[in-house]
């Protein structure tokens, strides 16, 4: 594991929700974060077929453009009954013909696909969220941290918190969707916590326990 020698880290994203979640997670470690969006960087084309490949594309582009270490997230919802879709193409399912993204439309596409397969019970609507964080340096070195959380797809959408597919994802062992949870409940992992709920928080926990070891307050 390569040591982070700077306290400035670029969040390689233009997604305001992801940027906010990662900023919240990394704050206890005393890092200053900026983002690809704030720096006015172009969004690279995500041509990978895995979460790891797409995360690397984003992180390497930001690291090379800023000459700083960059952290990216590539994440998605994988629904068992529809062959793991939308998976790495989660954001693509929300693309509108006229441009921009509509996640209500994307959630309806998932629901229609499930209904088309007769998936009407929780047992037939199993899904999991995946998050892969990629930490990249300007010289091309990369490291990966993967987190997953299992659950079911519900309908209609519930809650207006979070972003993306959060309102239709009910995490295992819980009675509220990610869309009904506060940011603190969903991804509020802190140094010293043994558990993390969201896929992104679980990936970040692995990242913190290796890349950020010793960087937190009191460590």
C-alpha positions in Angstrom: 0.0 0.0 0.0 1.5 3.3 -1.0 1.4 6.0 1.6 -0.6 9.2 1.0 2.0 12.0 1.4 -0.4 14.9 0.8 -3.4 16.1 2.8 -5.2 17.2 -0.4 -7.2 14.7 -2.3 -9.3 15.1 -5.5 -12.7 13.5 -5.5 -12.9 12.4 -9.1 -16.6 12.9 -9.6 -19.2 15.4 -11.0 -21.9 13.7 -9.0 -22.9 16.1 -6.1 -24.3 13.3 -4.0 -21.1 11.2 -4.2 -18.9 14.2 -3.6 -20.8 15.1 -0.5 -20.8 11.5 0.8 -17.0 11.1 0.3 -16.3 14.5 1.8 -18.3 13.5 4.9 -16.5 10.2 5.2 -13.0 11.6 4.8 -13.4 14.7 7.0 -12.4 13.0 10.3 -9.0 12.2 8.8 -8.1 15.9 8.3 -7.9 15.8 4.5 -8.7 18.8 2.3 -10.9 17.6 -0.6 -11.6 19.2 -3.9 -13.4 17.7 -6.8 -13.2 17.1 -10.5 -16.4 19.2 -10.9 -15.0 22.1 -8.8 -11.8 22.0 -10.8 -13.7 22.2 -14.1 -12.3 18.9 -15.4 -14.0 17.1 -18.2 -15.9 13.9 -17.4 -14.0 11.0 -19.0 -15.9 8.5 -21.0 -16.5 5.4 -18.9 -15.7 2.6 -21.3 -15.0 -0.1 -18.8 -17.1 -3.3 -18.3 -16.4 -3.6 -14.5 -16.7 -1.2 -11.6 -12.9 -1.4 -11.2 -12.2 -0.4 -14.7 -14.6 2.6 -14.7 -13.3 3.8 -11.3 -9.7 3.7 -12.6 -10.7 5.7 -15.7 -12.1 8.5 -13.5 -9.4 8.5 -10.8 -6.5 8.4 -13.3 -7.9 11.2 -15.4 -8.3 13.5 -12.3 -4.9 12.6 -10.8 -3.1 13.3 -14.1 -5.0 16.6 -14.7 -4.3 18.0 -11.2 -1.0 16.3 -10.3 -2.6 15.2 -7.0 -3.8 11.8 -5.7 -7.4 11.3 -6.7 -10.2 9.1 -5.3 -13.0 7.9 -7.5 -16.1 5.8 -6.9 -17.9 3.7 -9.4 -21.0 2.2 -8.1 -24.3 0.6 -9.2 -27.3 -1.4 -8.4 -27.2 -5.1 -9.4 -30.6 -6.8 -9.5 -30.5 -10.6 -9.5 -33.7 -11.3 -11.4 -32.7 -9.2 -14.4 -29.2 -10.6 -14.8 -27.4 -8.2 -12.5 -28.6 -5.1 -14.4 -28.3 -2.2 -14.4 -24.9 -2.9 -12.8 -22.0 -0.9 -14.3 -24.6 0.8 -16.5 -26.6 2.1 -13.6 -26.2 5.8 -14.6 -26.8 5.0 -18.2 -30.3 3.7 -17.4 -31.1 7.2 -16.2 -29.9 9.0 -19.4 -32.6 11.0 -21.1 -32.6 11.3 -25.0 -32.5 15.1 -24.7 -29.6 15.0 -22.2 -29.3 14.8 -18.5 -30.4 12.1 -16.1 -33.8 11.1 -14.7 -33.5 8.5 -11.9 -37.2 8.3 -11.4 -37.4 7.1 -15.0 -34.5 4.7 -14.3 -36.2 3.2 -11.2 -39.3 2.7 -13.3 -37.3 0.8 -15.9 -36.0 -1.5 -13.2 -39.5 -2.1 -11.9 -40.9 -2.7 -15.3 -38.1 -5.3 -16.0 -38.9 -7.0 -12.7 -42.6 -7.1 -13.4 -41.9 -8.4 -16.9 -40.2 -11.4 -15.2 -43.0 -11.9 -12.7 -40.7 -10.8 -9.8 -43.4 -9.7 -7.3 -42.1 -11.1 -4.0 -39.1 -9.9 -1.9 -37.4 -13.3 -2.5 -37.6 -12.6 -6.3 -36.4 -9.0 -6.0 -33.0 -9.5 -4.4 -30.4 -6.9 -5.3 -27.1 -5.5 -4.0 -25.4 -2.2 -4.3 -21.7 -2.2 -5.2 -19.1 0.6 -4.7 -15.5 0.4 -5.9 -13.2 3.2 -4.8 -10.0 3.7 -6.8 -7.2 5.7 -5.4 -4.8 6.9 -8.2 -1.6 8.8 -8.3 -0.4 11.0 -11.2 2.2 8.4 -12.1 -0.5 5.8 -12.8 -0.4 3.8 -9.6 -3.8 2.6 -8.5 -5.4 0.8 -5.6 -8.9 -0.5 -5.1 -11.4 -0.9 -2.3 -14.8 -2.7 -2.8 -17.9 -2.6 -0.7 -21.3 -4.3 -1.2 -24.6 -4.2 0.6 -27.4 -6.7 0.0 -31.1 -5.9 0.0 -34.3 -5.9 -2.1 -35.9 -3.6 -4.6 -39.2 -2.1 -3.4 -42.0 -0.3 -5.3 -43.1 2.5 -5.2 -40.0 4.5 -4.3 -39.9 5.5 -0.7 -38.1 8.7 0.6 -36.5 11.7 -0.9 -33.0 11.4 0.8 -29.9 10.3 -0.9 -29.7 10.1 -4.7 -29.9 7.7 -7.6 -31.7 4.4 -6.8 -31.7 5.0 -3.0 -35.6 5.3 -2.8 -36.1 1.7 -4.1 -33.4 -0.1 -2.2 -34.3 -1.7 1.1 -31.0 -2.9 2.8 -31.1 -6.3 4.4 -32.2 -6.1 8.1 -33.8 -2.7 7.8 -37.3 -1.4 7.4 -36.5 1.8 5.6 -35.0 2.4 2.2 -31.8 4.3 1.7 -34.0 7.1 0.4 -35.7 7.3 3.8 -32.4 7.4 5.8 -30.5 10.5 6.7 -26.9 10.8 5.4 -25.6 9.9 8.8 -27.6 6.7 9.0 -26.7 5.6 5.5 -23.0 6.3 5.3 -22.1 7.7 8.7 -19.1 5.5 9.3 -16.4 7.1 11.5 -12.9 5.9 12.6 -13.2 3.3 15.2 -16.7 2.1 14.1 -16.8 -1.7 13.5 -19.7 -1.6 11.1 -20.7 0.5 8.0 -24.1 0.3 6.3 -23.9 1.6 2.7 -21.8 0.1 0.0 -19.8 3.3 -0.3 -19.2 3.4 3.5 -18.0 -0.2 3.4 -15.6 0.5 0.6 -14.4 3.6 2.4 -13.9 1.7 5.6 -11.4 -0.6 3.8 -9.8 2.5 2.2 -9.5 4.2 5.6 -8.1 1.1 7.3 -5.2 0.9 4.8 -4.6 4.1 2.9 -5.5 6.4 5.8 -4.2 4.4 8.7 -2.6 6.8 11.2 -4.2 9.8 9.6 -7.2 10.3 11.8 -7.4 12.4 14.9 -5.8 10.7 17.9 -4.0 8.1 15.8 
